[in-house]
Amino acid sequence: MLDNITLIGMPGAGKSTVGQLLARSLQLEFIDTDDLLCLQQQRTLQNIVDNDGYMQLRRFEEQAILSIEAKKSVISTGGSTVYSAAAMQHLSSLSKIIYLSVPYEIIAERIKNLDTRGLAKQPDQSLHDLYVERTELYEKYAEITVAADMTAELVAEKIIAVTAGI
C-alpha cells in the first residue's frame, strides 16, 4: 500500500472533497495544503492575493508544501502547486501524484467565486487561460490521471482501484 497520495488539479476539480473521502476510506490522515498555508500565514488565500499578490501566494504555497513530512496521508494541493518544481519534487518524493482531470466546462460551472476564491492567477487572466496553462503542468507531474467528471464518491472509488497494490 502507498504511504501517501497527493491530489493535483484545477480549483473545482474536487481535490479536497475526494481527498477527505479517500482518507476516510483508506484510514489515512488528510492534509489540505491550502488550509496549511492559511494556518501558517494566519490569513485567507484571498487576503494574501489582495495584499501581497498572486506570486507571493505561490511562494507561501511552496513553503507550506516543503514543510510537509507526511506518513500515511492523502494530500490535497492548491491548484497552483504545479508552478513550483521544488514543491512537486518534494510531493513526488513523499507520494504518488494523482491528477484529477476535469473538462473546462465543468470547472467553469463549479467555480462561481472567481474574485473571492484566492486563485493564484494574473489579475487579467481568464479562468479558461488559467485552465489551459495549468493543464500542461498537471499532465507533466501526474503519475496517474483520473477522469474526475463524476461524483466525488465515484472518483474516490476509481483512485482506490487504480492504486490498489501500488
N, C-alpha and C positions, 0 to 999 in steps of 0.2 A: 504494500500500500504506500502511496505517495506520502511524503512528510507534509508538504504544503501544496496548495493550489492557489494560483494567482489569476484573477479575472481582469482582463483588459477590454476596452471597448468604449464606444461613444457614450456621453451622458444620455440617459434614457434607454440604454441597452438592457438594463436590468441587473447590473453587476451587484449592487447592494442587496436587492431582493433575492436574486438567485444565490448569492453568496451566503446569506443567512439560512436559506433553505438547505443548501449543501452542507453547511457547517452542522446544522441540526441533524440532518440525515446521516452524516458520516461521523458524528460525535467529535467534531473538531472545534477549535476556537474560531471566532470570526473577527477579522481586523478590517476596518474601513479606513483607508488612508486619508480620505477627506476628513473624517472625524478626528483622526490622529493629528493631522495638520492643524485643524481648528483648535484642538486641545493645546497643542504646543504653542500656537500663536495667540491663544485666548481671544479669538475673534472669528467671524464668519468668513467664508471664501469671498463673498461679495464685498465685505468690508475691506479685505486685502486688495481686491481688484480696484475698488473705488479709490482707495487711499494710496496704494503703492504701485498699482498697475499689474497687468497680467503676467509680465515677465518675472516680477517678484513672487507672484503666486506660484509660478513654475519652480522658482528656486526653493521656496519654502516646501513645496511638494517633494522635491528631490531630497531635501534634508530629512523630511519626515520618513520617507521610504528607506533612506540609508540607515535610519535609526532602528529599523525593524530587525529583530532577531527571533523570528517565529519558529515554533515547532508545532506540528500537528494543527495547522491553521488554514483557513480559507481567507485569502487577502483580496479585498475588493479595492481596486485602484481608482483614482481620479482619472477622468478621460484624457488629461494632458500628460499623464505619466510617461507616455511613449516618446515625448520630446527629450527626455533625459536618458542618454545612453548609460550613464552611471547607475541610475535607478533601475533601469531594465536589466542591466548586468547583475546587479545585486539580487533582484527578484528572481532572475533566472538561476542564480546560484542556490537559492533557497527553495525553489518550487518549480512546478510545471506551469507554463504560461498558457492560459486558455483565452482565446479571443471570442467574445460574444458578438457575432456578426448579425447586424440588423439592417434591413434596407432603409435608405434615407427617408422614404415616405413615412415609415413607422416612427422613426426618430423624430421627425418634424411634427407628427401627431402627438407624441408623448411630451415633447418639450414645449411648454406654453410660457414658461417664465424665463425667457432668454436673457432679459435685462436684470434679473434678480437672482439668477442661479449660481453666480460666481464662476462663470466659464472663463478659462484662461485662453482668451482669443483677442485678436486685434480689435479695437473698438469698431471699425467699419467692416469687419469680416462677417459675412453671412453664415448662417448655420450650414448651408449647403457647401460653401467653400471650406469651412472647417471640417465637414464630413469627408470631403474629397482628400484634403490634406492629411488628415489623421488615418484614414483607411489604409493608405500605403504603409504607414508606420505600424499599425496594428498587425497587418499581414506580415511585415518584416519580422516582428518579435514573437508572433504566435507559434507555439509548438503544436497546438491543437486549435482548430477553428470549429466552433459550434454555431450553426444557424440558430439564432435566438429570437425568431419572429413568431413565438408562440407563448403560452403561459409560462410563468416562472417555474412552476412545478414540473412542467414537461422539459424545460431547459435543464433544470437540476437533474432530472432523471437521465437525460442524454449525457450529461457530464459524468455522472456516476457510471454509466455504461461504458463510455469511451476511456475512462481512467481505471476501470477495474483491471487489476492485475499489473498495473504500472508500478 
